[in-house]
Amino acid sequence: MITISKRDPALFREKRYQTNYSSFGKYTTKEDESGITLYYEPTPKREYILEDEIASSWLNSSVFYTANDENDYLLGFAEGAMEGWGERFRIANIVVFNENNRGKGIGSKLMEVMETEALLHKAKSILLEVENTNTKAISFYKSKGYSIIGYDKLAYSENSETMPIYMGKIIF
């Protein structure tokens, strides 16, 4: 049994996590005379590692939820906050740590509480960011009604293969 609980993000500040995901493709860009096109490119299977803060220090007034099993083992978390402008709620993180636990509804439950928080905060839209190589997550977000709304080719300058894809959903 999975329990989703609202928690104080301060309890998780300065703690880090590491997880991995595999992918058989990526979203990339192509430039031509008509502009820039974002498209999906199949690739051989590749493993990626994500490492980050559990509770984002850059978010102000964030809401934070954990997903725990019956032994109170932390399976994942979600964090979000209203942006200071635009009446948008930003989901900063939805993470299910172990790849074996993905596809079992944990991410859906975390997404549900984030969308509920967005409505409670009277947001008109929700924004999130995902790596272009995390195609399973992109498919998950699309299944929840999110659309790709942009990307930033320069954000991860240390690794030109990956870039953030921005996805959004109007909720009002």
Kinemage of the C-alpha trace (Angstrom):
@kinemage 1
@onewidth
@group {chain A} dominant
@subgroup {mainchain}
@vectorlist {calphas} color= white
{ca met a 1} P 0.000 0.000 0.000
{ca ile a 2} L 1.327 3.411 -1.002
{ca thr a 3} L 0.746 6.447 1.204
{ca ile a 4} L 0.998 9.986 -0.189
{ca ser a 5} L 1.694 12.524 2.576
{ca lys a 6} L 2.119 16.268 2.629
{ca arg a 7} L 5.397 17.054 4.362
{ca asp a 8} L 7.423 20.076 5.376
{ca pro a 9} L 10.045 20.590 2.625
{ca ala a 10} L 12.495 21.894 5.248
{ca leu a 11} L 12.840 18.306 6.502
{ca phe a 12} L 14.395 17.367 3.164
{ca arg a 13} L 16.502 20.445 2.406
{ca glu a 14} L 20.171 19.766 1.674
{ca lys a 15} L 19.420 16.082 1.105
{ca arg a 16} L 20.144 14.691 -2.322
{ca tyr a 17} L 18.923 11.791 -4.384
{ca gln a 18} L 20.247 9.792 -7.280
{ca thr a 19} L 18.101 7.760 -9.640
{ca asn a 20} L 18.342 6.417 -13.143
{ca tyr a 21} L 16.200 5.910 -16.209
{ca ser a 22} L 16.649 4.220 -19.551
{ca ser a 23} L 15.633 5.518 -22.950
{ca phe a 24} L 15.483 4.371 -26.549
{ca gly a 25} L 15.332 7.889 -27.948
{ca lys a 26} L 15.359 11.612 -27.354
{ca tyr a 27} L 13.675 14.784 -28.457
{ca thr a 28} L 15.997 17.004 -30.444
{ca thr a 29} L 15.845 20.005 -32.767
{ca lys a 30} L 16.424 20.573 -36.429
{ca glu a 31} L 16.910 23.979 -38.009
{ca asp a 32} L 16.064 24.815 -41.616
{ca glu a 33} L 14.815 27.801 -43.612
{ca ser a 34} L 11.312 27.482 -42.129
{ca gly a 35} L 12.515 27.597 -38.513
{ca ile a 36} L 13.249 25.161 -35.723
{ca thr a 37} L 11.462 21.838 -35.368
{ca leu a 38} L 11.423 19.659 -32.270
{ca tyr a 39} L 11.227 15.974 -33.160
{ca tyr a 40} L 11.699 12.523 -31.653
{ca glu a 41} L 14.817 10.611 -32.671
{ca pro a 42} L 15.125 6.874 -31.861
{ca thr a 43} L 18.492 5.843 -30.386
{ca pro a 44} L 20.038 2.657 -29.014
{ca lys a 45} L 19.053 2.001 -25.396
{ca arg a 46} L 20.959 4.204 -23.013
{ca glu a 47} L 21.026 4.619 -19.224
{ca tyr a 48} L 20.932 8.078 -17.651
{ca ile a 49} L 21.583 9.135 -14.060
{ca leu a 50} L 19.784 12.003 -12.347
{ca glu a 51} L 21.171 13.550 -9.198
{ca asp a 52} L 19.627 16.570 -7.488
{ca glu a 53} L 18.322 18.042 -4.247
{ca ile a 54} L 15.271 16.342 -2.805
{ca ala a 55} L 13.678 19.638 -1.758
{ca ser a 56} L 14.558 22.484 -4.095
{ca ser a 57} L 16.231 25.383 -2.307
{ca trp a 58} L 15.251 27.830 -5.079
{ca leu a 59} L 11.486 27.358 -4.625
{ca asn a 60} L 9.582 29.783 -2.440
{ca ser a 61} L 6.528 28.600 -0.484
{ca ser a 62} L 6.638 25.146 -2.003
{ca val a 63} L 4.338 22.231 -1.319
{ca phe a 64} L 6.015 18.878 -0.842
{ca tyr a 65} L 4.588 15.357 -0.879
{ca thr a 66} L 6.209 11.987 -0.325
{ca ala a 67} L 5.191 8.528 -1.496
{ca asn a 68} L 5.967 5.867 1.084
{ca asp a 69} L 5.336 2.139 1.254
{ca glu a 70} L 3.775 0.288 4.198
{ca asn a 71} L 7.182 0.239 5.969
{ca asp a 72} L 7.465 4.047 5.557
{ca tyr a 73} L 10.223 3.571 2.965
{ca leu a 74} L 10.492 6.644 0.738
{ca leu a 75} L 9.596 5.620 -2.841
{ca gly a 76} L 9.381 9.066 -4.380
{ca phe a 77} L 8.300 12.666 -3.965
{ca ala a 78} L 6.741 15.652 -5.682
{ca glu a 79} L 7.308 19.341 -5.150
{ca gly a 80} L 5.714 22.423 -6.640
{ca ala a 81} L 4.938 26.083 -6.081
{ca met a 82} L 3.167 29.041 -7.588
{ca glu a 83} L 5.427 31.168 -9.737
{ca gly a 84} L 5.687 34.837 -8.874
{ca trp a 85} L 3.975 35.837 -12.100
{ca gly a 86} L 1.652 34.434 -14.739
{ca glu a 87} L -0.704 32.538 -12.405
{ca arg a 88} L 1.268 29.371 -13.136
{ca phe a 89} L 2.014 26.507 -10.801
{ca arg a 90} L 5.410 24.944 -11.402
{ca ile a 91} L 5.933 21.283 -10.647
{ca ala a 92} L 9.618 21.284 -9.768
{ca asn a 93} L 9.931 17.541 -9.255
{ca ile a 94} L 7.999 14.332 -9.560
{ca val a 95} L 10.398 11.483 -8.883
{ca val a 96} L 9.876 7.771 -8.353
{ca phe a 97} L 13.336 6.605 -7.332
{ca asn a 98} L 13.482 2.949 -8.339
{ca glu a 99} L 12.740 2.080 -11.957
{ca asn a 100} L 11.026 -1.130 -10.730
{ca asn a 101} L 8.426 1.013 -8.919
{ca arg a 102} L 7.554 3.048 -12.010
{ca gly a 103} L 4.387 2.210 -13.896
{ca lys a 104} L 2.607 1.196 -10.674
{ca gly a 105} L 0.579 4.380 -10.129
{ca ile a 106} L 2.951 6.187 -7.754
{ca gly a 107} L 3.724 8.951 -10.247
{ca ser a 108} L 0.017 9.296 -11.046
{ca lys a 109} L -0.813 9.756 -7.358
{ca leu a 110} L 1.951 12.343 -6.974
{ca met a 111} L 0.753 14.144 -10.117
{ca glu a 112} L -2.799 14.168 -8.754
{ca val a 113} L -1.778 15.906 -5.513
{ca met a 114} L 0.294 18.457 -7.450
{ca glu a 115} L -2.653 19.251 -9.734
{ca thr a 116} L -4.927 19.569 -6.687
{ca glu a 117} L -2.443 21.999 -5.117
{ca ala a 118} L -2.377 24.021 -8.350
{ca leu a 119} L -6.171 24.328 -8.241
{ca leu a 120} L -6.105 25.270 -4.545
{ca his a 121} L -3.591 28.007 -5.387
{ca lys a 122} L -5.946 29.239 -8.137
{ca ala a 123} L -3.403 28.584 -10.882
{ca lys a 124} L -4.549 28.873 -14.470
{ca ser a 125} L -1.871 26.548 -15.791
{ca ile a 126} L 0.789 24.069 -14.704
{ca leu a 127} L 4.359 24.005 -16.002
{ca leu a 128} L 7.004 21.322 -15.583
{ca glu a 129} L 10.435 20.523 -16.964
{ca val a 130} L 11.770 17.149 -18.096
{ca glu a 131} L 14.993 16.086 -19.791
{ca asn a 132} L 14.637 15.494 -23.537
{ca thr a 133} L 16.099 11.996 -23.115
{ca asn a 134} L 13.554 10.971 -20.459
{ca thr a 135} L 11.044 9.791 -23.052
{ca lys a 136} L 9.102 7.590 -20.623
{ca ala a 137} L 8.446 10.621 -18.410
{ca ile a 138} L 7.468 12.712 -21.444
{ca ser a 139} L 4.988 9.989 -22.467
{ca phe a 140} L 3.647 9.870 -18.894
{ca tyr a 141} L 3.083 13.639 -18.845
{ca lys a 142} L 1.416 13.527 -22.264
{ca ser a 143} L -0.931 10.815 -20.948
{ca lys a 144} L -1.923 13.266 -18.190
{ca gly a 145} L -2.835 15.985 -20.715
{ca tyr a 146} L 0.439 17.927 -20.800
{ca ser a 147} L 1.831 19.273 -24.072
{ca ile a 148} L 5.364 20.193 -25.046
{ca ile a 149} L 5.493 23.985 -24.969
{ca gly a 150} L 9.203 24.680 -25.367
{ca tyr a 151} L 12.803 23.741 -24.792
{ca asp a 152} L 16.145 25.334 -23.910
{ca lys a 153} L 19.149 24.120 -25.908
{ca leu a 154} L 21.593 26.115 -23.766
{ca ala a 155} L 20.437 25.171 -20.262
{ca tyr a 156} L 22.730 22.182 -19.794
{ca ser a 157} L 25.824 23.567 -21.469
{ca glu a 158} L 28.053 20.912 -19.898
{ca asn a 159} L 26.254 18.217 -21.915
{ca ser a 160} L 24.912 19.166 -25.309
{ca glu a 161} L 22.974 15.880 -25.663
{ca thr a 162} L 20.437 16.754 -22.982
{ca met a 163} L 18.201 19.781 -22.719
{ca pro a 164} L 15.095 20.644 -20.751
{ca ile a 165} L 11.751 20.180 -22.437
{ca tyr a 166} L 9.001 22.357 -20.957
{ca met a 167} L 5.528 20.882 -20.769
{ca gly a 168} L 2.343 22.580 -19.685
{ca lys a 169} L -1.359 22.206 -19.154
{ca ile a 170} L -4.142 24.771 -18.852
{ca ile a 171} L -6.350 23.942 -15.860
{ca phe a 172} L -8.809 26.812 -15.424
